[in-house]
Amino acid sequence: MRQLGSAQPTAVELEILRILWELGPSPVREIHRRLNEAKGTNYSTTVKMLSVMLTKGLVKRDERATPHVYRAALTRERAGKTFLRDLIDKVYDGSAMSLVLQALANGKATQAEIDEARRLLDEMEGQP
């Protein structure tokens, strides 16, 4: 079970963050409307989740606005980096290359993605 105050969002918290990243600062009703469409969540659950996320520092609330407006406290990029670092550390023993090789071995990479990976590797090796 996650401790209150953990910076790592749960699956539902991540869904709320995705909504806020897409919409920008939003009142509870709009967040709930989107969450309800995706998950069938009750309004009181949405309010409680936002309260927990506020305590954890995942969202910020503008109390001057009526109704209160929530916004993500971290960017999608920062959340992605945090999740990725955690995944690399826990699953791949700190080896980013193992993660990359596993992802490419799944066979779902497009030719453009493979070309981009090759370009990045060439850049890392200092080749043109």
Backbone as XML, in Angstrom:
<?xml version="1.0"?>
<chain id="A" units="angstrom">
  <residue number="1" name="MET">
    <atom name="N" x="0.842" y="-1.186" z="0.000"/>
    <atom name="CA" x="0.000" y="0.000" z="0.000"/>
    <atom name="C" x="0.886" y="1.247" z="0.000"/>
  </residue>
  <residue number="2" name="ARG">
    <atom name="N" x="0.525" y="2.234" z="-0.796"/>
    <atom name="CA" x="1.312" y="3.461" z="-0.882"/>
    <atom name="C" x="1.090" y="4.326" z="0.355"/>
  </residue>
  <residue number="3" name="GLN">
    <atom name="N" x="2.168" y="4.993" z="0.739"/>
    <atom name="CA" x="2.053" y="5.918" z="1.867"/>
    <atom name="C" x="1.505" y="7.232" z="1.357"/>
  </residue>
  <residue number="4" name="LEU">
    <atom name="N" x="0.689" y="7.865" z="2.185"/>
    <atom name="CA" x="0.213" y="9.190" z="1.854"/>
    <atom name="C" x="1.427" y="10.097" z="1.762"/>
  </residue>
  <residue number="5" name="GLY">
    <atom name="N" x="1.499" y="10.884" z="0.731"/>
    <atom name="CA" x="2.651" y="11.749" z="0.547"/>
    <atom name="C" x="3.636" y="11.188" z="-0.463"/>
  </residue>
  <residue number="6" name="SER">
    <atom name="N" x="3.436" y="9.933" z="-0.896"/>
    <atom name="CA" x="4.282" y="9.344" z="-1.915"/>
    <atom name="C" x="4.091" y="10.127" z="-3.206"/>
  </residue>
  <residue number="7" name="ALA">
    <atom name="N" x="5.184" y="10.437" z="-3.870"/>
    <atom name="CA" x="5.089" y="11.210" z="-5.105"/>
    <atom name="C" x="4.633" y="10.344" z="-6.276"/>
  </residue>
  <residue number="8" name="GLN">
    <atom name="N" x="4.689" y="9.034" z="-6.136"/>
    <atom name="CA" x="4.326" y="8.120" z="-7.217"/>
    <atom name="C" x="2.802" y="7.956" z="-7.274"/>
  </residue>
  <residue number="9" name="PRO">
    <atom name="N" x="2.165" y="8.373" z="-8.370"/>
    <atom name="CA" x="0.703" y="8.268" z="-8.449"/>
    <atom name="C" x="0.226" y="6.836" z="-8.679"/>
  </residue>
  <residue number="10" name="THR">
    <atom name="N" x="-0.948" y="6.528" z="-8.121"/>
    <atom name="CA" x="-1.614" y="5.252" z="-8.373"/>
    <atom name="C" x="-2.199" y="5.303" z="-9.781"/>
  </residue>
  <residue number="11" name="ALA">
    <atom name="N" x="-2.790" y="4.206" z="-10.234"/>
    <atom name="CA" x="-3.381" y="4.159" z="-11.578"/>
    <atom name="C" x="-4.501" y="5.190" z="-11.735"/>
  </residue>
  <residue number="12" name="VAL">
    <atom name="N" x="-5.377" y="5.303" z="-10.736"/>
    <atom name="CA" x="-6.478" y="6.271" z="-10.825"/>
    <atom name="C" x="-5.937" y="7.695" z="-10.752"/>
  </residue>
  <residue number="13" name="GLU">
    <atom name="N" x="-4.962" y="7.930" z="-9.898"/>
    <atom name="CA" x="-4.353" y="9.261" z="-9.815"/>
    <atom name="C" x="-3.699" y="9.629" z="-11.142"/>
  </residue>
  <residue number="14" name="LEU">
    <atom name="N" x="-3.077" y="8.662" z="-11.784"/>
    <atom name="CA" x="-2.461" y="8.910" z="-13.081"/>
    <atom name="C" x="-3.523" y="9.254" z="-14.123"/>
  </residue>
  <residue number="15" name="GLU">
    <atom name="N" x="-4.662" y="8.610" z="-14.045"/>
    <atom name="CA" x="-5.771" y="8.924" z="-14.955"/>
    <atom name="C" x="-6.229" y="10.375" z="-14.752"/>
  </residue>
  <residue number="16" name="ILE">
    <atom name="N" x="-6.315" y="10.810" z="-13.505"/>
    <atom name="CA" x="-6.691" y="12.200" z="-13.213"/>
    <atom name="C" x="-5.627" y="13.154" z="-13.737"/>
  </residue>
  <residue number="17" name="LEU">
    <atom name="N" x="-4.359" y="12.809" z="-13.549"/>
    <atom name="CA" x="-3.286" y="13.647" z="-14.082"/>
    <atom name="C" x="-3.376" y="13.739" z="-15.604"/>
  </residue>
  <residue number="18" name="ARG">
    <atom name="N" x="-3.673" y="12.632" z="-16.276"/>
    <atom name="CA" x="-3.824" y="12.666" z="-17.738"/>
    <atom name="C" x="-4.932" y="13.641" z="-18.143"/>
  </residue>
  <residue number="19" name="ILE">
    <atom name="N" x="-6.017" y="13.613" z="-17.396"/>
    <atom name="CA" x="-7.130" y="14.530" z="-17.678"/>
    <atom name="C" x="-6.656" y="15.974" z="-17.520"/>
  </residue>
  <residue number="20" name="LEU">
    <atom name="N" x="-5.938" y="16.259" z="-16.441"/>
    <atom name="CA" x="-5.462" y="17.624" z="-16.200"/>
    <atom name="C" x="-4.415" y="18.044" z="-17.228"/>
  </residue>
  <residue number="21" name="TRP">
    <atom name="N" x="-3.561" y="17.123" z="-17.654"/>
    <atom name="CA" x="-2.582" y="17.447" z="-18.698"/>
    <atom name="C" x="-3.288" y="17.786" z="-20.002"/>
  </residue>
  <residue number="22" name="GLU">
    <atom name="N" x="-4.359" y="17.092" z="-20.270"/>
    <atom name="CA" x="-5.104" y="17.340" z="-21.510"/>
    <atom name="C" x="-5.910" y="18.639" z="-21.435"/>
  </residue>
  <residue number="23" name="LEU">
    <atom name="N" x="-6.634" y="18.834" z="-20.324"/>
    <atom name="CA" x="-7.542" y="19.980" z="-20.201"/>
    <atom name="C" x="-6.882" y="21.240" z="-19.668"/>
  </residue>
  <residue number="24" name="GLY">
    <atom name="N" x="-5.826" y="21.071" z="-18.889"/>
    <atom name="CA" x="-5.276" y="22.195" z="-18.157"/>
    <atom name="C" x="-6.069" y="22.372" z="-16.864"/>
  </residue>
  <residue number="25" name="PRO">
    <atom name="N" x="-5.857" y="23.460" z="-16.132"/>
    <atom name="CA" x="-6.563" y="23.676" z="-14.869"/>
    <atom name="C" x="-8.069" y="23.534" z="-15.050"/>
  </residue>
  <residue number="26" name="SER">
    <atom name="N" x="-8.684" y="22.743" z="-14.146"/>
    <atom name="CA" x="-10.104" y="22.410" z="-14.305"/>
    <atom name="C" x="-10.805" y="22.281" z="-12.970"/>
  </residue>
  <residue number="27" name="PRO">
    <atom name="N" x="-12.118" y="22.587" z="-12.954"/>
    <atom name="CA" x="-12.910" y="22.370" z="-11.736"/>
    <atom name="C" x="-13.205" y="20.870" z="-11.565"/>
  </residue>
  <residue number="28" name="VAL">
    <atom name="N" x="-13.611" y="20.483" z="-10.365"/>
    <atom name="CA" x="-13.897" y="19.084" z="-10.047"/>
    <atom name="C" x="-14.923" y="18.500" z="-11.018"/>
  </residue>
  <residue number="29" name="ARG">
    <atom name="N" x="-15.956" y="19.257" z="-11.331"/>
    <atom name="CA" x="-17.018" y="18.723" z="-12.196"/>
    <atom name="C" x="-16.494" y="18.255" z="-13.542"/>
  </residue>
  <residue number="30" name="GLU">
    <atom name="N" x="-15.589" y="19.025" z="-14.124"/>
    <atom name="CA" x="-15.040" y="18.636" z="-15.432"/>
    <atom name="C" x="-14.127" y="17.424" z="-15.298"/>
  </residue>
  <residue number="31" name="ILE">
    <atom name="N" x="-13.320" y="17.403" z="-14.258"/>
    <atom name="CA" x="-12.453" y="16.243" z="-14.009"/>
    <atom name="C" x="-13.322" y="15.007" z="-13.807"/>
  </residue>
  <residue number="32" name="HIS">
    <atom name="N" x="-14.373" y="15.161" z="-12.989"/>
    <atom name="CA" x="-15.263" y="14.036" z="-12.715"/>
    <atom name="C" x="-15.971" y="13.568" z="-13.988"/>
  </residue>
  <residue number="33" name="ARG">
    <atom name="N" x="-16.419" y="14.489" z="-14.805"/>
    <atom name="CA" x="-17.108" y="14.107" z="-16.043"/>
    <atom name="C" x="-16.221" y="13.198" z="-16.887"/>
  </residue>
  <residue number="34" name="ARG">
    <atom name="N" x="-14.967" y="13.579" z="-17.046"/>
    <atom name="CA" x="-14.031" y="12.774" z="-17.840"/>
    <atom name="C" x="-13.723" y="11.442" z="-17.165"/>
  </residue>
  <residue number="35" name="LEU">
    <atom name="N" x="-13.498" y="11.482" z="-15.856"/>
    <atom name="CA" x="-13.175" y="10.257" z="-15.117"/>
    <atom name="C" x="-14.359" y="9.304" z="-15.120"/>
  </residue>
  <residue number="36" name="ASN">
    <atom name="N" x="-15.558" y="9.843" z="-14.988"/>
    <atom name="CA" x="-16.767" y="9.022" z="-15.003"/>
    <atom name="C" x="-16.950" y="8.347" z="-16.363"/>
  </residue>
  <residue number="37" name="GLU">
    <atom name="N" x="-16.661" y="9.072" z="-17.439"/>
    <atom name="CA" x="-16.759" y="8.494" z="-18.784"/>
    <atom name="C" x="-15.805" y="7.308" z="-18.937"/>
  </residue>
  <residue number="38" name="ALA">
    <atom name="N" x="-14.610" y="7.455" z="-18.379"/>
    <atom name="CA" x="-13.583" y="6.423" z="-18.536"/>
    <atom name="C" x="-13.735" y="5.271" z="-17.547"/>
  </residue>
  <residue number="39" name="LYS">
    <atom name="N" x="-14.120" y="5.587" z="-16.304"/>
    <atom name="CA" x="-14.083" y="4.582" z="-15.247"/>
    <atom name="C" x="-15.408" y="4.362" z="-14.522"/>
  </residue>
  <residue number="40" name="GLY">
    <atom name="N" x="-16.417" y="5.193" z="-14.786"/>
    <atom name="CA" x="-17.679" y="5.064" z="-14.064"/>
    <atom name="C" x="-17.552" y="5.434" z="-12.592"/>
  </residue>
  <residue number="41" name="THR">
    <atom name="N" x="-16.739" y="6.418" z="-12.309"/>
    <atom name="CA" x="-16.438" y="6.826" z="-10.935"/>
    <atom name="C" x="-17.530" y="7.718" z="-10.359"/>
  </residue>
  <residue number="42" name="ASN">
    <atom name="N" x="-17.827" y="7.550" z="-9.069"/>
    <atom name="CA" x="-18.771" y="8.424" z="-8.364"/>
    <atom name="C" x="-18.134" y="9.784" z="-8.125"/>
  </residue>
  <residue number="43" name="TYR">
    <atom name="N" x="-18.970" y="10.813" z="-8.040"/>
    <atom name="CA" x="-18.480" y="12.168" z="-7.797"/>
    <atom name="C" x="-17.698" y="12.247" z="-6.485"/>
  </residue>
  <residue number="44" name="SER">
    <atom name="N" x="-18.227" y="11.612" z="-5.433"/>
    <atom name="CA" x="-17.547" y="11.666" z="-4.130"/>
    <atom name="C" x="-16.180" y="11.005" z="-4.190"/>
  </residue>
  <residue number="45" name="THR">
    <atom name="N" x="-16.030" y="9.984" z="-5.014"/>
    <atom name="CA" x="-14.729" y="9.328" z="-5.182"/>
    <atom name="C" x="-13.752" y="10.274" z="-5.866"/>
  </residue>
  <residue number="46" name="THR">
    <atom name="N" x="-14.225" y="10.989" z="-6.876"/>
    <atom name="CA" x="-13.368" y="11.956" z="-7.568"/>
    <atom name="C" x="-12.890" y="13.030" z="-6.604"/>
  </residue>
  <residue number="47" name="VAL">
    <atom name="N" x="-13.808" y="13.558" z="-5.781"/>
    <atom name="CA" x="-13.449" y="14.591" z="-4.799"/>
    <atom name="C" x="-12.417" y="14.042" z="-3.809"/>
  </residue>
  <residue number="48" name="LYS">
    <atom name="N" x="-12.630" y="12.823" z="-3.334"/>
    <atom name="CA" x="-11.703" y="12.206" z="-2.381"/>
    <atom name="C" x="-10.332" y="11.985" z="-3.018"/>
  </residue>
  <residue number="49" name="MET">
    <atom name="N" x="-10.322" y="11.512" z="-4.272"/>
    <atom name="CA" x="-9.047" y="11.285" z="-4.960"/>
    <atom name="C" x="-8.281" y="12.597" z="-5.121"/>
  </residue>
  <residue number="50" name="LEU">
    <atom name="N" x="-8.982" y="13.660" z="-5.478"/>
    <atom name="CA" x="-8.317" y="14.956" z="-5.614"/>
    <atom name="C" x="-7.774" y="15.443" z="-4.274"/>
  </residue>
  <residue number="51" name="SER">
    <atom name="N" x="-8.502" y="15.170" z="-3.199"/>
    <atom name="CA" x="-8.042" y="15.549" z="-1.866"/>
    <atom name="C" x="-6.754" y="14.801" z="-1.503"/>
  </residue>
  <residue number="52" name="VAL">
    <atom name="N" x="-6.737" y="13.510" z="-1.779"/>
    <atom name="CA" x="-5.534" y="12.693" z="-1.508"/>
    <atom name="C" x="-4.376" y="13.176" z="-2.367"/>
  </residue>
  <residue number="53" name="MET">
    <atom name="N" x="-4.664" y="13.462" z="-3.643"/>
    <atom name="CA" x="-3.612" y="13.929" z="-4.552"/>
    <atom name="C" x="-3.072" y="15.291" z="-4.130"/>
  </residue>
  <residue number="54" name="LEU">
    <atom name="N" x="-3.928" y="16.129" z="-3.578"/>
    <atom name="CA" x="-3.500" y="17.420" z="-3.060"/>
    <atom name="C" x="-2.532" y="17.217" z="-1.899"/>
  </residue>
  <residue number="55" name="THR">
    <atom name="N" x="-2.884" y="16.303" z="-0.998"/>
    <atom name="CA" x="-2.019" y="15.990" z="0.153"/>
    <atom name="C" x="-0.685" y="15.411" z="-0.307"/>
  </residue>
  <residue number="56" name="LYS">
    <atom name="N" x="-0.712" y="14.590" z="-1.345"/>
    <atom name="CA" x="0.501" y="13.968" z="-1.869"/>
    <atom name="C" x="1.347" y="14.936" z="-2.701"/>
  </residue>
  <residue number="57" name="GLY">
    <atom name="N" x="0.782" y="16.090" z="-3.015"/>
    <atom name="CA" x="1.509" y="17.062" z="-3.822"/>
    <atom name="C" x="1.439" y="16.788" z="-5.316"/>
  </residue>
  <residue number="58" name="LEU">
    <atom name="N" x="0.495" y="15.956" z="-5.745"/>
    <atom name="CA" x="0.360" y="15.638" z="-7.162"/>
    <atom name="C" x="-0.460" y="16.685" z="-7.915"/>
  </residue>
  <residue number="59" name="VAL">
    <atom name="N" x="-1.352" y="17.367" z="-7.207"/>
    <atom name="CA" x="-2.146" y="18.448" z="-7.798"/>
    <atom name="C" x="-2.058" y="19.668" z="-6.899"/>
  </residue>
  <residue number="60" name="LYS">
    <atom name="N" x="-2.396" y="20.802" z="-7.479"/>
    <atom name="CA" x="-2.516" y="22.047" z="-6.719"/>
    <atom name="C" x="-3.930" y="22.558" z="-6.930"/>
  </residue>
  <residue number="61" name="ARG">
    <atom name="N" x="-4.426" y="23.317" z="-5.941"/>
    <atom name="CA" x="-5.795" y="23.815" z="-5.996"/>
    <atom name="C" x="-5.795" y="25.324" z="-5.842"/>
  </residue>
  <residue number="62" name="ASP">
    <atom name="N" x="-6.486" y="25.977" z="-6.738"/>
    <atom name="CA" x="-6.669" y="27.427" z="-6.644"/>
    <atom name="C" x="-7.953" y="27.671" z="-5.865"/>
  </residue>
  <residue number="63" name="GLU">
    <atom name="N" x="-7.799" y="28.042" z="-4.609"/>
    <atom name="CA" x="-8.952" y="28.239" z="-3.735"/>
    <atom name="C" x="-9.592" y="29.604" z="-3.916"/>
  </residue>
  <residue number="64" name="ARG">
    <atom name="N" x="-8.942" y="30.479" z="-4.671"/>
    <atom name="CA" x="-9.531" y="31.793" z="-4.952"/>
    <atom name="C" x="-10.636" y="31.669" z="-5.981"/>
  </residue>
  <residue number="65" name="ALA">
    <atom name="N" x="-10.536" y="30.632" z="-6.820"/>
    <atom name="CA" x="-11.552" y="30.421" z="-7.857"/>
    <atom name="C" x="-12.772" y="29.736" z="-7.260"/>
  </residue>
  <residue number="66" name="THR">
    <atom name="N" x="-13.942" y="30.048" z="-7.807"/>
    <atom name="CA" x="-15.167" y="29.382" z="-7.386"/>
    <atom name="C" x="-15.827" y="28.819" z="-8.629"/>
  </residue>
  <residue number="67" name="PRO">
    <atom name="N" x="-15.993" y="27.524" z="-8.746"/>
    <atom name="CA" x="-15.514" y="26.485" z="-7.830"/>
    <atom name="C" x="-13.991" y="26.362" z="-7.894"/>
  </residue>
  <residue number="68" name="HIS">
    <atom name="N" x="-13.435" y="25.642" z="-6.906"/>
    <atom name="CA" x="-11.989" y="25.447" z="-6.869"/>
    <atom name="C" x="-11.508" y="24.809" z="-8.164"/>
  </residue>
  <residue number="69" name="VAL">
    <atom name="N" x="-10.346" y="25.241" z="-8.593"/>
    <atom name="CA" x="-9.753" y="24.729" z="-9.832"/>
    <atom name="C" x="-8.482" y="23.966" z="-9.474"/>
  </residue>
  <residue number="70" name="TYR">
    <atom name="N" x="-8.375" y="22.760" z="-10.034"/>
    <atom name="CA" x="-7.206" y="21.910" z="-9.799"/>
    <atom name="C" x="-6.317" y="21.912" z="-11.026"/>
  </residue>
  <residue number="71" name="ARG">
    <atom name="N" x="-5.022" y="21.782" z="-10.795"/>
    <atom name="CA" x="-4.060" y="21.633" z="-11.888"/>
    <atom name="C" x="-3.010" y="20.619" z="-11.479"/>
  </residue>
  <residue number="72" name="ALA">
    <atom name="N" x="-2.407" y="19.987" z="-12.457"/>
    <atom name="CA" x="-1.351" y="19.010" z="-12.188"/>
    <atom name="C" x="-0.151" y="19.739" z="-11.596"/>
  </residue>
  <residue number="73" name="ALA">
    <atom name="N" x="0.452" y="19.145" z="-10.585"/>
    <atom name="CA" x="1.625" y="19.747" z="-9.954"/>
    <atom name="C" x="2.923" y="19.313" z="-10.638"/>
  </residue>
  <residue number="74" name="LEU">
    <atom name="N" x="2.826" y="18.338" z="-11.539"/>
    <atom name="CA" x="3.991" y="17.916" z="-12.284"/>
    <atom name="C" x="3.609" y="17.732" z="-13.742"/>
  </residue>
  <residue number="75" name="THR">
    <atom name="N" x="4.580" y="17.889" z="-14.604"/>
    <atom name="CA" x="4.330" y="17.752" z="-16.032"/>
    <atom name="C" x="4.279" y="16.282" z="-16.426"/>
  </residue>
  <residue number="76" name="ARG">
    <atom name="N" x="3.719" y="16.033" z="-17.580"/>
    <atom name="CA" x="3.697" y="14.675" z="-18.129"/>
    <atom name="C" x="5.136" y="14.168" z="-18.304"/>
  </residue>
  <residue number="77" name="GLU">
    <atom name="N" x="6.023" y="15.036" z="-18.754"/>
    <atom name="CA" x="7.413" y="14.645" z="-18.982"/>
    <atom name="C" x="8.089" y="14.226" z="-17.676"/>
  </residue>
  <residue number="78" name="ARG">
    <atom name="N" x="7.874" y="15.006" z="-16.627"/>
    <atom name="CA" x="8.497" y="14.671" z="-15.344"/>
    <atom name="C" x="7.926" y="13.365" z="-14.795"/>
  </residue>
  <residue number="79" name="ALA">
    <atom name="N" x="6.618" y="13.184" z="-14.901"/>
    <atom name="CA" x="6.002" y="11.940" z="-14.431"/>
    <atom name="C" x="6.554" y="10.759" z="-15.219"/>
  </residue>
  <residue number="80" name="GLY">
    <atom name="N" x="6.691" y="10.937" z="-16.535"/>
    <atom name="CA" x="7.236" y="9.871" z="-17.373"/>
    <atom name="C" x="8.647" y="9.502" z="-16.976"/>
  </residue>
  <residue number="81" name="LYS">
    <atom name="N" x="9.476" y="10.507" z="-16.717"/>
    <atom name="CA" x="10.856" y="10.244" z="-16.303"/>
    <atom name="C" x="10.905" y="9.512" z="-14.968"/>
  </residue>
  <residue number="82" name="THR">
    <atom name="N" x="10.020" y="9.901" z="-14.051"/>
    <atom name="CA" x="9.979" y="9.258" z="-12.738"/>
    <atom name="C" x="9.562" y="7.794" z="-12.861"/>
  </residue>
  <residue number="83" name="PHE">
    <atom name="N" x="8.508" y="7.533" z="-13.625"/>
    <atom name="CA" x="8.045" y="6.160" z="-13.830"/>
    <atom name="C" x="9.108" y="5.325" z="-14.534"/>
  </residue>
  <residue number="84" name="LEU">
    <atom name="N" x="9.727" y="5.912" z="-15.544"/>
    <atom name="CA" x="10.744" y="5.192" z="-16.306"/>
    <atom name="C" x="11.942" y="4.844" z="-15.441"/>
  </residue>
  <residue number="85" name="ARG">
    <atom name="N" x="12.408" y="5.796" z="-14.645"/>
    <atom name="CA" x="13.547" y="5.541" z="-13.759"/>
    <atom name="C" x="13.186" y="4.435" z="-12.771"/>
  </residue>
  <residue number="86" name="ASP">
    <atom name="N" x="11.978" y="4.474" z="-12.228"/>
    <atom name="CA" x="11.522" y="3.456" z="-11.287"/>
    <atom name="C" x="11.469" y="2.083" z="-11.963"/>
  </residue>
  <residue number="87" name="LEU">
    <atom name="N" x="10.942" y="2.031" z="-13.178"/>
    <atom name="CA" x="10.870" y="0.780" z="-13.929"/>
    <atom name="C" x="12.265" y="0.229" z="-14.218"/>
  </residue>
  <residue number="88" name="ILE">
    <atom name="N" x="13.147" y="1.089" z="-14.674"/>
    <atom name="CA" x="14.515" y="0.666" z="-14.979"/>
    <atom name="C" x="15.198" y="0.125" z="-13.731"/>
  </residue>
  <residue number="89" name="ASP">
    <atom name="N" x="15.040" y="0.822" z="-12.613"/>
    <atom name="CA" x="15.676" y="0.385" z="-11.374"/>
    <atom name="C" x="15.102" y="-0.928" z="-10.864"/>
  </residue>
  <residue number="90" name="LYS">
    <atom name="N" x="13.773" y="-1.048" z="-10.859"/>
    <atom name="CA" x="13.129" y="-2.208" z="-10.240"/>
    <atom name="C" x="13.106" y="-3.448" z="-11.118"/>
  </residue>
  <residue number="91" name="VAL">
    <atom name="N" x="12.912" y="-3.264" z="-12.414"/>
    <atom name="CA" x="12.748" y="-4.416" z="-13.292"/>
    <atom name="C" x="14.035" y="-4.769" z="-14.031"/>
  </residue>
  <residue number="92" name="TYR">
    <atom name="N" x="14.802" y="-3.769" z="-14.418"/>
    <atom name="CA" x="15.981" y="-3.995" z="-15.244"/>
    <atom name="C" x="17.292" y="-3.738" z="-14.509"/>
  </residue>
  <residue number="93" name="ASP">
    <atom name="N" x="17.247" y="-3.779" z="-13.189"/>
    <atom name="CA" x="18.451" y="-3.603" z="-12.354"/>
    <atom name="C" x="19.271" y="-2.384" z="-12.751"/>
  </residue>
  <residue number="94" name="GLY">
    <atom name="N" x="18.594" y="-1.308" z="-13.101"/>
    <atom name="CA" x="19.271" y="-0.055" z="-13.407"/>
    <atom name="C" x="19.778" y="0.064" z="-14.828"/>
  </residue>
  <residue number="95" name="SER">
    <atom name="N" x="19.540" y="-0.928" z="-15.667"/>
    <atom name="CA" x="20.050" y="-0.911" z="-17.043"/>
    <atom name="C" x="19.003" y="-0.379" z="-18.015"/>
  </residue>
  <residue number="96" name="ALA">
    <atom name="N" x="19.199" y="0.859" z="-18.458"/>
    <atom name="CA" x="18.288" y="1.447" z="-19.437"/>
    <atom name="C" x="18.356" y="0.681" z="-20.758"/>
  </residue>
  <residue number="97" name="MET">
    <atom name="N" x="19.538" y="0.208" z="-21.103"/>
    <atom name="CA" x="19.695" y="-0.521" z="-22.356"/>
    <atom name="C" x="18.863" y="-1.805" z="-22.353"/>
  </residue>
  <residue number="98" name="SER">
    <atom name="N" x="18.781" y="-2.480" z="-21.210"/>
    <atom name="CA" x="17.951" y="-3.687" z="-21.132"/>
    <atom name="C" x="16.492" y="-3.357" z="-21.425"/>
  </residue>
  <residue number="99" name="LEU">
    <atom name="N" x="16.027" y="-2.223" z="-20.912"/>
    <atom name="CA" x="14.658" y="-1.789" z="-21.190"/>
    <atom name="C" x="14.472" y="-1.521" z="-22.678"/>
  </residue>
  <residue number="100" name="VAL">
    <atom name="N" x="15.411" y="-0.809" z="-23.289"/>
    <atom name="CA" x="15.321" y="-0.476" z="-24.709"/>
    <atom name="C" x="15.323" y="-1.752" z="-25.554"/>
  </residue>
  <residue number="101" name="LEU">
    <atom name="N" x="16.219" y="-2.673" z="-25.244"/>
    <atom name="CA" x="16.292" y="-3.922" z="-26.004"/>
    <atom name="C" x="15.002" y="-4.723" z="-25.864"/>
  </residue>
  <residue number="102" name="GLN">
    <atom name="N" x="14.453" y="-4.773" z="-24.657"/>
    <atom name="CA" x="13.191" y="-5.477" z="-24.439"/>
    <atom name="C" x="12.062" y="-4.834" z="-25.233"/>
  </residue>
  <residue number="103" name="ALA">
    <atom name="N" x="12.010" y="-3.511" z="-25.221"/>
    <atom name="CA" x="10.965" y="-2.797" z="-25.955"/>
    <atom name="C" x="11.079" y="-3.060" z="-27.454"/>
  </residue>
  <residue number="104" name="LEU">
    <atom name="N" x="12.281" y="-3.018" z="-27.986"/>
    <atom name="CA" x="12.470" y="-3.249" z="-29.414"/>
    <atom name="C" x="12.221" y="-4.712" z="-29.786"/>
  </residue>
  <residue number="105" name="ALA">
    <atom name="N" x="12.553" y="-5.628" z="-28.878"/>
    <atom name="CA" x="12.368" y="-7.058" z="-29.135"/>
    <atom name="C" x="10.893" y="-7.446" z="-29.196"/>
  </residue>
  <residue number="106" name="ASN">
    <atom name="N" x="10.025" y="-6.628" z="-28.637"/>
    <atom name="CA" x="8.602" y="-6.920" z="-28.682"/>
    <atom name="C" x="8.055" y="-6.848" z="-30.101"/>
  </residue>
  <residue number="107" name="GLY">
    <atom name="N" x="8.826" y="-6.276" z="-31.021"/>
    <atom name="CA" x="8.434" y="-6.253" z="-32.414"/>
    <atom name="C" x="7.361" y="-5.252" z="-32.762"/>
  </residue>
  <residue number="108" name="LYS">
    <atom name="N" x="7.044" y="-4.337" z="-31.869"/>
    <atom name="CA" x="5.988" y="-3.373" z="-32.144"/>
    <atom name="C" x="6.535" y="-2.007" z="-32.555"/>
  </residue>
  <residue number="109" name="ALA">
    <atom name="N" x="7.842" y="-1.902" z="-32.671"/>
    <atom name="CA" x="8.440" y="-0.637" z="-33.068"/>
    <atom name="C" x="8.262" y="-0.451" z="-34.575"/>
  </residue>
  <residue number="110" name="THR">
    <atom name="N" x="7.878" y="0.754" z="-34.960"/>
    <atom name="CA" x="7.759" y="1.074" z="-36.384"/>
    <atom name="C" x="9.156" y="1.317" z="-36.944"/>
  </residue>
  <residue number="111" name="GLN">
    <atom name="N" x="9.250" y="1.327" z="-38.251"/>
    <atom name="CA" x="10.546" y="1.610" z="-38.877"/>
    <atom name="C" x="11.029" y="3.002" z="-38.473"/>
  </residue>
  <residue number="112" name="ALA">
    <atom name="N" x="10.125" y="3.962" z="-38.371"/>
    <atom name="CA" x="10.508" y="5.324" z="-37.962"/>
    <atom name="C" x="11.072" y="5.322" z="-36.542"/>
  </residue>
  <residue number="113" name="GLU">
    <atom name="N" x="10.465" y="4.530" z="-35.655"/>
    <atom name="CA" x="10.972" y="4.446" z="-34.273"/>
    <atom name="C" x="12.344" y="3.778" z="-34.235"/>
  </residue>
  <residue number="114" name="ILE">
    <atom name="N" x="12.527" y="2.748" z="-35.038"/>
    <atom name="CA" x="13.830" y="2.074" z="-35.104"/>
    <atom name="C" x="14.880" y="3.036" z="-35.657"/>
  </residue>
  <residue number="115" name="ASP">
    <atom name="N" x="14.522" y="3.797" z="-36.681"/>
    <atom name="CA" x="15.448" y="4.788" z="-37.247"/>
    <atom name="C" x="15.813" y="5.838" z="-36.218"/>
  </residue>
  <residue number="116" name="GLU">
    <atom name="N" x="14.840" y="6.274" z="-35.434"/>
    <atom name="CA" x="15.100" y="7.276" z="-34.388"/>
    <atom name="C" x="16.017" y="6.704" z="-33.313"/>
  </residue>
  <residue number="117" name="ALA">
    <atom name="N" x="15.794" y="5.450" z="-32.923"/>
    <atom name="CA" x="16.667" y="4.797" z="-31.932"/>
    <atom name="C" x="18.087" y="4.689" z="-32.479"/>
  </residue>
  <residue number="118" name="ARG">
    <atom name="N" x="18.214" y="4.337" z="-33.753"/>
    <atom name="CA" x="19.541" y="4.229" z="-34.385"/>
    <atom name="C" x="20.228" y="5.595" z="-34.391"/>
  </residue>
  <residue number="119" name="ARG">
    <atom name="N" x="19.453" y="6.648" z="-34.716"/>
    <atom name="CA" x="20.017" y="8.003" z="-34.738"/>
    <atom name="C" x="20.517" y="8.406" z="-33.349"/>
  </residue>
  <residue number="120" name="LEU">
    <atom name="N" x="19.724" y="8.108" z="-32.319"/>
    <atom name="CA" x="20.132" y="8.430" z="-30.945"/>
    <atom name="C" x="21.382" y="7.665" z="-30.537"/>
  </residue>
  <residue number="121" name="LEU">
    <atom name="N" x="21.458" y="6.394" z="-30.911"/>
    <atom name="CA" x="22.647" y="5.603" z="-30.593"/>
    <atom name="C" x="23.877" y="6.142" z="-31.315"/>
  </residue>
  <residue number="122" name="ASP">
    <atom name="N" x="23.708" y="6.533" z="-32.565"/>
    <atom name="CA" x="24.814" y="7.126" z="-33.307"/>
    <atom name="C" x="25.271" y="8.428" z="-32.645"/>
  </residue>
  <residue number="123" name="GLU">
    <atom name="N" x="24.307" y="9.215" z="-32.198"/>
    <atom name="CA" x="24.620" y="10.472" z="-31.504"/>
    <atom name="C" x="25.418" y="10.202" z="-30.227"/>
  </residue>
  <residue number="124" name="MET">
    <atom name="N" x="24.992" y="9.179" z="-29.493"/>
    <atom name="CA" x="25.669" y="8.837" z="-28.234"/>
    <atom name="C" x="27.101" y="8.367" z="-28.488"/>
  </residue>
  <residue number="125" name="GLU">
    <atom name="N" x="27.327" y="7.734" z="-29.640"/>
    <atom name="CA" x="28.667" y="7.269" z="-29.988"/>
    <atom name="C" x="29.507" y="8.350" z="-30.651"/>
  </residue>
  <residue number="126" name="GLY">
    <atom name="N" x="28.904" y="9.511" z="-30.895"/>
    <atom name="CA" x="29.625" y="10.639" z="-31.487"/>
    <atom name="C" x="29.778" y="10.529" z="-32.983"/>
  </residue>
  <residue number="127" name="GLN">
    <atom name="N" x="28.965" y="9.719" z="-33.625"/>
    <atom name="CA" x="29.013" y="9.594" z="-35.083"/>
    <atom name="C" x="28.033" y="10.565" z="-35.711"/>
  </residue>
  <residue number="128" name="PRO">
    <atom name="N" x="28.284" y="10.990" z="-36.950"/>
    <atom name="CA" x="27.355" y="11.922" z="-37.625"/>
    <atom name="C" x="26.029" y="11.281" z="-37.945"/>
  </residue>
</chain>
